[in-house]
Structures are given as C-alpha cells and as structure tokens.
Amino acid sequence: MKESFLSPSMFPEAFRDVDHLEDFMSTPTRELAEDMASLDGDIMILGVAGKMGITLARVIKRAAPHKRVIGVSRFSEPGSEEHLQQWGVETIRCDLLDRAAVNALPKIPNVIYMAGLKFDYKGREDFLWAMNTVAPAIVAEAFAGSRIVAFSTIHVYPWSNPLQGGVTEACPPLARPGEYANSVVGRERTFQYYSRLHQTPGRLVRFVYAIDMRYGVFQEIASWVLQEKEIPLETGTVNVMWQGDAINHFARLLCHCDTPSTPINIGGPEAVSVRKIATMFGESFGIAPKFVGEEKDCLYVNCDRAADLLGNPMVPVNTMVKWVAEWVKAGKPVHGKPSKFEVRSGIF
C-alpha cells in the first residue's frame, strides 16, 4: 500500500490508544520522503531505544522503505527491540562505550546520534561525562567517513528574556550550573573536533521539548492542573514541538550537514506561555489552575534558521493542547519521565 504523507487533513480529534498515537506520530512528510530519496546510502540511529528514537526510526523507514534503517542500543528496556523489528528496522545491540563493539558496527554513511545521559546521574557523574564525551569520541572516530547528526540541548545556552526573540546559534555554548550542561558542551566540542579533523559533515541539534501525549511539557502542565497542583512560573516561556514534526526535521538534517559540524536550534516558532497553556487546560477540565512564582528569564531559543531550512512545524499549539487535554483527562498511559523543564538548578 502506498504511504500517505502527513497533512492537516489527517489530524484526529483525539488518539484512541498508544498504537494510534505512534502510527500517526511516525507518519512522514512529503519533504522527508523527498530528502530521503535524494540521500545517498542507508541510515543508522545510535541510541535508538529512547523516547524519540523508536518513532524516529519508524518514520525514516516509512519515508524510505527501500533503505536499510538500523537501530543501535543496549536495548535494556524490554520490548523496544521487538517493536523496531516489527516495522522493518534492523537492530544491533551495542554499548557505545565499548570501542571494539562500535568499531565492529557496519559503516553506514548516515548516522543519527541520540545517545547520552541527562537524568538521575547523582553519584555516577563519571558515567555522565563518559556517555556525553567519551562515547561521542569513539563514534566520531569510527564513523569518520559518514554524515553525523548529533543531539545536543538548549541547556548549553544562557538565560534570556523571551521578549528579545530568543537565543540564536551564534551564541557560543557555555558552562551552566550542573554537570549535565557542561558535559553536553563537551559532547558538542568533541563532535566538532573530529568533524574538523576528518572533514566529517555534521549537525548538532539543539532541540527543545517534544510534545507527545505520554510525556513532555504539555502533559506535565495538564497533569498538574488536573491534580490541582501548583504550577511553577519562573520558567514561564518554553519552545515546544510536536514529536512527529521534530523527528521529520531530525532525519531531514542528514541532507543539510556542514563541515565542520555546526549547531542548529530545532523547535516551535512560538514563545509559548506556561501560564496561558495551564489556563487552556483549566478551561478544558473546568478547574482553575494554581500558580506559584512569577515569570523570569528562561531558556528560550530562536528557531528561525531551522524554519528557513526545513519549514515550520505542521501541528500547531492549540491542536497539541486539545490532544493532550483529552489524553490526560481520560487517564491514558504516560511514561512517567518528566522533562523537568521548570528546574533551574541545572541538576536533573
């Protein structure tokens, strides 16, 4: 059956269940299919078993059914490997800190690097740094002849006033409170060093807050409103992006790599108000939100460069709010893995 491309006419009123959500979220855009057709070679995703990697692998396979799509991970979570295989994605078990195992991976010309550590690293800070700097060095050497699109974070940026339009890629990454952000600066610089050394084309994806029914900023705010918990406002403005739009953009960056590797902000174009979103959920639930604190400077980034290159996301904020409100109110499954967007200490 011929694959249909994502369009607003396909938007559901709500999602019946997880299978319906994942099927819709992994629908490719026409632009992704066109880019994958023009891209030389197959695709490997390192660190594929995370919240976004599985749908990323699936959307690429749907956009490019004749390409090999290989997902690499330790696959510590039961069922994730089988999930990928049923969609035609090949899987390889590998510890990215094992240099011999990484060197033994097939040398696929297109690599998306999603591995890393952010949460719950207290007491194992050495592992945090190893995953965020040593593993990238091992991969960058092993795949010196490939294109590498590597995930980064907005936590390499300073606080800014969202009224000033958001931080752009011209702002150099900096040390912020907490070892996580510092280690990701190390990740970026490691990939850039090897990109320059070996002339490896690449991109560093400074991504902000995917929206999925099961996790993310909107799911958290909706749950706080429904449970009548206080909603912190200090980080009162956020960038958000529907996960389906995000993974389409991530894959398309393989066609837009630079040598040496350069950063790009990927996220929605709007400055989204936490207070406004909570109020919208409150109206849907018939509950007055409870707020604490006042808005301050925040990690708000400017995504104009990505919009010029890849276009704006297809799913708008109001639609995401409607979908999340129904999902949360119905008590459908969630991951239980908060984004901690409101945390300002740098320790997640």
C-alpha positions as CSV (number, residue, x, y, z in Angstrom):
1,M,0.0,0.0,0.0
2,K,1.4,3.4,-0.9
3,E,2.4,5.5,2.1
4,S,0.4,8.7,2.6
5,F,2.2,11.8,3.8
6,L,1.4,13.9,6.8
7,S,-1.1,16.7,6.3
8,P,-3.6,18.7,8.5
9,S,-6.5,16.7,6.9
10,M,-5.2,13.7,8.7
11,F,-5.3,15.2,12.2
12,P,-7.6,13.2,14.5
13,E,-9.9,14.7,17.1
14,A,-8.1,12.5,19.7
15,F,-6.0,9.4,19.9
16,R,-7.7,6.1,20.7
17,D,-4.6,4.5,22.2
18,V,-0.8,4.2,22.1
19,D,-0.9,2.3,18.8
20,H,-3.0,5.0,17.1
21,L,-0.7,7.7,18.6
22,E,2.6,6.1,17.4
23,D,1.2,5.3,14.0
24,F,0.2,9.0,13.5
25,M,3.4,10.4,15.1
26,S,5.6,8.3,12.7
27,T,3.8,9.5,9.5
28,P,6.4,11.0,7.2
29,T,6.0,14.4,5.5
30,R,6.4,14.6,1.7
31,E,9.5,16.7,2.3
32,L,11.1,13.9,4.3
33,A,10.4,11.3,1.7
34,E,11.9,13.6,-1.0
35,D,15.0,14.2,1.1
36,M,15.4,10.5,1.9
37,A,15.2,9.7,-1.8
38,S,18.0,12.2,-2.6
39,L,20.2,10.9,0.3
40,D,22.9,8.5,-0.6
41,G,23.1,5.4,1.4
42,D,21.4,3.8,4.4
43,I,20.8,5.2,7.9
44,M,21.9,4.1,11.4
45,I,20.5,5.6,14.6
46,L,22.8,5.2,17.7
47,G,20.9,5.3,21.0
48,V,17.7,4.4,19.3
49,A,15.8,3.0,22.3
50,G,14.9,6.3,23.9
51,K,11.5,8.1,23.9
52,M,12.1,9.6,20.5
53,G,14.4,7.2,18.8
54,I,11.9,4.5,18.2
55,T,9.5,6.7,16.4
56,L,12.4,8.4,14.5
57,A,13.5,5.0,13.2
58,R,9.9,4.2,12.1
59,V,9.3,7.5,10.3
60,I,12.5,7.1,8.4
61,K,11.7,3.5,7.4
62,R,8.2,4.6,6.3
63,A,9.7,7.5,4.3
64,A,12.4,5.4,2.7
65,P,11.2,1.7,2.7
66,H,13.9,0.6,0.4
67,K,16.8,1.9,2.6
68,R,18.3,-0.1,5.5
69,V,17.4,1.6,8.8
70,I,19.5,0.2,11.6
71,G,18.8,1.0,15.3
72,V,21.7,0.5,17.7
73,S,21.3,0.4,21.5
74,R,21.9,-1.7,24.6
75,F,18.1,-2.3,24.5
76,S,17.8,-2.5,28.3
77,E,14.0,-1.8,28.2
78,P,12.0,-5.0,27.4
79,G,10.1,-4.9,24.1
80,S,11.8,-2.0,22.5
81,E,14.0,-4.1,20.1
82,E,11.0,-6.2,19.0
83,H,9.0,-3.0,18.5
84,L,11.5,-1.8,16.0
85,Q,11.9,-5.1,14.2
86,Q,8.2,-5.4,13.5
87,W,8.4,-2.2,11.5
88,G,11.3,-3.4,9.4
89,V,14.1,-1.7,11.3
90,E,17.2,-3.8,11.8
91,T,18.6,-3.8,15.4
92,I,22.1,-4.3,16.8
93,R,22.9,-4.5,20.5
94,C,26.0,-2.4,21.3
95,D,27.5,-0.4,24.2
96,L,28.8,2.8,22.7
97,L,31.5,3.0,25.4
98,D,32.9,-0.3,24.0
99,R,35.3,0.8,21.4
100,A,35.7,-2.6,19.8
101,A,32.0,-3.1,19.6
102,V,31.5,0.3,18.0
103,N,34.3,-0.3,15.5
104,A,32.6,-3.6,14.5
105,L,29.3,-1.8,13.6
106,P,28.6,-1.6,9.8
107,K,30.0,1.6,8.4
108,I,26.7,3.2,7.3
109,P,27.1,6.6,5.5
110,N,24.4,8.4,7.5
111,V,24.3,8.4,11.3
112,I,22.0,10.0,13.8
113,Y,23.5,10.1,17.3
114,M,20.8,10.2,20.1
115,A,22.8,8.6,23.0
116,G,23.5,10.5,26.2
117,L,22.7,10.9,29.9
118,K,20.7,13.7,31.5
119,F,18.7,12.4,34.4
120,D,19.5,10.8,37.7
121,Y,23.3,10.9,37.4
122,K,24.0,11.8,41.1
123,G,26.7,9.5,42.4
124,R,27.7,8.5,38.9
125,E,29.0,11.8,37.5
126,D,31.9,9.9,35.9
127,F,29.4,7.9,33.8
128,L,27.6,11.1,32.8
129,W,30.8,12.5,31.4
130,A,31.8,9.2,29.8
131,M,28.4,8.9,28.0
132,N,28.4,12.6,26.9
133,T,32.1,13.0,25.8
134,V,33.9,9.6,25.6
135,A,31.1,7.8,23.6
136,P,30.9,10.7,21.1
137,A,34.7,10.5,20.5
138,I,34.5,6.7,19.9
139,V,31.6,7.1,17.5
140,A,33.2,10.1,15.7
141,E,36.4,8.2,15.1
142,A,34.6,5.0,14.0
143,F,32.3,6.9,11.6
144,A,34.7,9.5,10.3
145,G,33.5,8.8,6.7
146,S,29.8,9.3,7.5
147,R,27.5,12.2,7.9
148,I,26.7,12.6,11.7
149,V,23.6,14.4,13.0
150,A,24.1,14.5,16.8
151,F,21.7,15.5,19.5
152,S,22.6,18.4,21.9
153,T,20.4,20.5,24.2
154,I,19.3,24.1,24.8
155,H,21.0,23.8,28.2
156,V,24.2,25.0,26.6
157,Y,22.6,28.5,26.3
158,P,22.3,31.3,28.9
159,W,19.1,32.5,30.4
160,S,17.4,35.1,28.2
161,N,14.4,37.4,28.1
162,P,11.9,35.9,25.6
163,L,10.8,39.3,24.7
164,Q,14.1,39.7,22.9
165,G,13.4,37.0,20.4
166,G,15.3,34.0,21.8
167,V,18.9,32.9,21.7
168,T,20.4,32.1,18.3
169,E,23.0,29.6,17.2
170,A,25.5,32.5,17.1
171,C,25.7,32.3,20.9
172,P,28.6,30.0,21.9
173,P,27.9,27.1,24.2
174,L,28.8,27.9,27.8
175,A,29.2,26.2,31.2
176,R,26.0,26.5,33.2
177,P,25.1,25.2,36.7
178,G,25.1,21.4,36.9
179,E,27.4,18.9,35.3
180,Y,24.9,17.9,32.7
181,A,25.1,21.1,30.6
182,N,28.9,21.2,30.9
183,S,29.2,17.6,29.7
184,V,27.0,18.4,26.7
185,V,29.2,21.3,25.8
186,G,31.9,18.6,25.8
187,R,29.8,16.4,23.5
188,E,29.4,19.3,21.0
189,R,33.1,20.2,21.0
190,T,34.1,16.5,20.7
191,F,32.0,16.1,17.6
192,Q,33.2,19.4,16.2
193,Y,36.9,18.4,16.8
194,Y,36.6,15.1,14.9
195,S,34.4,16.7,12.2
196,R,37.2,19.2,11.6
197,L,39.9,16.6,11.9
198,H,38.4,14.1,9.4
199,Q,36.2,16.5,7.4
200,T,33.1,14.7,8.6
201,P,29.9,16.5,7.7
202,G,27.6,17.0,10.6
203,R,24.9,18.9,12.6
204,L,24.5,19.5,16.3
205,V,20.8,19.5,17.1
206,R,19.9,21.8,20.0
207,F,16.4,20.5,20.4
208,V,13.7,21.8,22.7
209,Y,10.8,19.9,24.3
210,A,9.0,17.3,22.2
211,I,5.2,17.1,22.8
212,D,3.9,13.5,23.0
213,M,0.7,12.6,24.8
214,R,2.7,10.4,27.2
215,Y,5.4,12.9,28.3
216,G,6.6,16.5,27.8
217,V,5.8,20.0,28.9
218,F,2.1,19.9,28.0
219,Q,1.5,16.5,29.6
220,E,3.1,17.7,32.8
221,I,1.2,21.0,32.9
222,A,-2.1,19.2,32.1
223,S,-1.5,16.7,34.9
224,W,-0.6,19.5,37.4
225,V,-3.9,21.3,36.5
226,L,-6.0,18.2,36.8
227,Q,-4.4,17.2,40.1
228,E,-4.8,20.8,41.3
229,K,-1.1,21.1,42.0
230,E,0.7,24.5,42.0
231,I,2.3,25.3,38.6
232,P,5.7,27.0,38.9
233,L,6.0,30.1,36.7
234,E,9.7,31.1,37.0
235,T,10.4,29.2,33.7
236,G,7.3,30.8,32.2
237,T,8.1,30.6,28.5
238,V,9.0,27.5,26.5
239,N,9.7,26.2,23.0
240,V,7.7,23.1,22.1
241,M,7.3,21.0,19.0
242,W,5.0,18.1,18.2
243,Q,7.2,15.0,18.3
244,G,6.1,13.9,14.8
245,D,7.3,17.2,13.4
246,A,10.5,17.0,15.3
247,I,11.5,13.6,14.1
248,N,10.8,14.5,10.5
249,H,13.1,17.5,10.9
250,F,15.8,15.5,12.6
251,A,16.0,13.0,9.7
252,R,16.0,15.7,7.1
253,L,19.1,17.3,8.7
254,L,21.1,14.5,7.1
255,C,20.7,16.4,3.9
256,H,21.8,19.6,5.5
257,C,25.2,18.9,7.1
258,D,28.1,21.2,7.4
259,T,31.9,20.6,7.6
260,P,32.9,21.2,10.3
261,S,29.7,20.4,12.2
262,T,27.5,23.4,13.2
263,P,24.6,23.8,15.7
264,I,21.0,24.3,14.8
265,N,18.0,25.1,17.0
266,I,15.1,22.8,16.4
267,G,11.7,23.7,18.0
268,G,8.5,25.5,17.5
269,P,8.5,29.2,16.4
270,E,6.2,30.5,19.2
271,A,7.2,31.8,22.6
272,V,4.7,29.6,24.5
273,S,3.4,30.9,27.8
274,V,3.2,28.3,30.6
275,R,0.5,30.4,32.3
276,K,-1.6,30.5,29.1
277,I,-1.2,26.8,28.4
278,A,-2.3,26.0,32.0
279,T,-5.3,28.3,31.7
280,M,-6.3,26.5,28.5
281,F,-6.1,23.1,30.2
282,G,-8.0,24.6,33.1
283,E,-10.8,25.6,30.8
284,S,-10.9,22.1,29.3
285,F,-11.1,20.5,32.7
286,G,-13.3,23.0,34.5
287,I,-10.5,23.7,37.0
288,A,-8.9,27.0,37.9
289,P,-5.1,26.5,37.7
290,K,-3.0,27.3,40.8
291,F,0.2,29.2,40.1
292,V,3.3,29.9,42.2
293,G,6.1,32.4,41.5
294,E,6.5,34.9,38.6
295,E,8.0,34.7,35.2
296,K,11.7,35.2,34.9
297,D,14.4,34.9,32.2
298,C,14.3,31.4,30.7
299,L,15.9,29.1,28.2
300,Y,14.0,30.4,25.1
301,V,15.7,29.9,21.8
302,N,15.2,31.3,18.3
303,C,14.4,28.6,15.7
304,D,14.3,30.9,12.6
305,R,17.3,29.2,11.0
306,A,15.5,25.8,11.1
307,A,12.3,27.3,9.8
308,D,14.2,28.8,6.8
309,L,15.9,25.4,6.1
310,L,13.1,23.0,6.9
311,G,9.8,25.0,7.2
312,N,7.7,25.5,10.3
313,P,6.1,22.5,12.2
314,M,2.8,21.3,10.9
315,V,1.0,20.7,14.1
316,P,0.0,24.0,15.9
317,V,0.0,24.6,19.6
318,N,-3.8,24.7,20.0
319,T,-4.1,21.3,18.4
320,M,-1.5,19.8,20.8
321,V,-3.3,21.3,23.8
322,K,-6.6,19.7,22.6
323,W,-4.9,16.3,22.1
324,V,-3.1,16.3,25.4
325,A,-6.1,17.5,27.4
326,E,-8.2,14.6,26.1
327,W,-5.4,12.1,26.8
328,V,-4.7,13.2,30.3
329,K,-8.3,13.6,31.3
330,A,-9.0,10.0,30.0
331,G,-6.1,8.7,32.1
332,K,-4.4,7.1,29.2
333,P,-0.8,5.7,29.6
334,V,2.2,8.1,30.4
335,H,5.9,7.4,30.5
336,G,6.3,8.8,34.0
337,K,9.6,10.5,32.9
338,P,9.2,14.3,33.4
339,S,11.1,16.7,31.3
340,K,11.9,18.9,34.4
341,F,11.6,22.0,32.2
342,E,10.9,24.0,35.3
343,V,14.2,23.0,37.0
344,R,16.5,26.0,37.2
345,S,19.5,24.5,39.1
346,G,20.9,22.6,36.1
347,I,20.6,19.3,38.1
348,F,18.1,16.9,36.7
